[in-house]
Amino acid sequence: MQKTCIIIAGPTAVGKTAIAVEIAKHFSTHIISADSRQCYRELSIGVAKPTIAEQQGIPHYFIDSHSIHDNVNVADFEAYALQSASSIFKEHDFAVMVGGTGLYIRAFCQGMDAMPAIPADLRAAIIASYEAKGVGWLQAQLLQMDPVYAAEGEMENPQRMMRALEIVQVTGQPISHFQTGQKKKRDFAIIPICLQLPREDLYERINNRVDMMMEAGLEAEARHLLPWRNLNALQTVGYKELFDYFDGTISLERAVELIKQNSRHYAKRQMTWFNREAGMRTCEPKIEDVMKLLQEVLLD
């Protein structure tokens, strides 16, 4: 039987974790997280990291695997996830991947294009300018130098914005010039499934989850992380808004409203991304529906 990785993707708060755990239990296997923030040990409530109880004794990879002081990028994830899958496949026919970071999932499935080398001094200069001038400076630079990325890229993700900026400054070409779209062949099968809900239902889940995060202590967690607010790992919905509250620029009530609003916007971008991914099957977040879909695919 060919080794197979089942991918459970979808927007934030749609219910991916519970479905992935049930699938992993069914196939007696392990889970690889494809979330760009749950890998950080110092973050918990604000990134909806699965608790030990929620993991139900199932080994998880890329959870608490790094520190916020580590520079983790998509290439790092690709290497980590492929190594993890190889380890799982030594003893299991199936592996499960779950997460909402679309670029990470694409890298795992298709590979990443080779990018030009960046001089260390240029990278340091861009980072220093960002830390001094903020996200607005990055956005302005990309609008001027790489309008294609500005129109289609993640213009609220400082790490990826800095990556696009350093590429265009070194080569004079937009980062899209180096994204060939040539897919790498994996030696295992992949079944990608995107969980979907009607937008109104999803947004209600997001709003309720933010309230639950606040009740669970998100404000205290964010306050503890305040000294490291400029790290890329902390440029994350749920923390940025509370940092503004700590600065006294907005009220706590407004910060919570913005967390909900920005989470809804993020979910919308995730849905757009996954809807564009070739081969992505869709399903409601009901374990019986997902298992039925899996059986149909496996028997095909």
C-alpha positions, 0 to 999 in steps of 0.5 A: 500500500502506498504511504499517504498523508491526509491533509486537513486544511481550512480557516481558523476556528473551523474545527480542524484540530478535532477532525485531525485527532479523530482521523489520526486515532482511526488510522493509529498514526501521528499528526504534523501541524501546518500552523506557522505560529503553533510551533512556538513554545512561548505562544499558547492561548492566542494561537489556539494551540491544542492542549495535551488533553486535546492531543489525546496522546497522539504524537504531534510534530511542529507543536512547541518545536521552536522558540519565538527567537528562532527565525522559522520560514517556509523552507524550514517547515518544508524540510521539517515536515518532510522529515517528520512524514518520513519518520511516521511512514517507517511505522505507519501507512498514513500520516495526518497534517493539519493547519491553516497556513496555506503556504506551508501546506503548498510547500509540503505538497509541491516544494519551494522554488530556489531563491537568490542568496541575500547578503546578510547586511541587506537583510539586517538593514531591512529588519532594522528599518522595519523595526524602526518604521513598522509595517507601514514602511514595508507596505509602502516599499513593496507598493513602489518596488514590487506592486505584484506582491503588494496586490496579491501577497500577504501584506500584513505578514512582516516576514514574508513582506521583508522576504519579497523586499530583499529579493527585489532589492537584490535582483531588481525582479519581483519575487513572483519572477522566481516562483516558477510553479514547478511541482516536486514529486513526492514519494507518497500520496496526498489527500488534501481536504479543506473544511468549510462552513457557511461564512456566518457560522464560521464568523460566529465561531471566531467571535466565540473563540476570541471570547473564550481566549480572553476568559482563558487568560490571553491578556496575561499571556500577551502582557508576558510577551510584551518585551518581545513584541517586535519579533516576527512570531508576535506579529500575530492577530491576538497579540498585536491588538493587546499590545496596542491596549497596553500602550494605551492607544485603544481600550481593552474592549476595542482590542477584543473587537479588533481581534475578532475583526482581524481574525475574520479577515484572516479567515477570509484570506485563508478561504480564498487561498484554499479555494484556489488550490488545485486538487483540494477537496472540500467538506463540512467539519463533521467527522462522519462526512470527512471519513466518508470522503476519505473512504471514497478517495482511497477506494477510487 
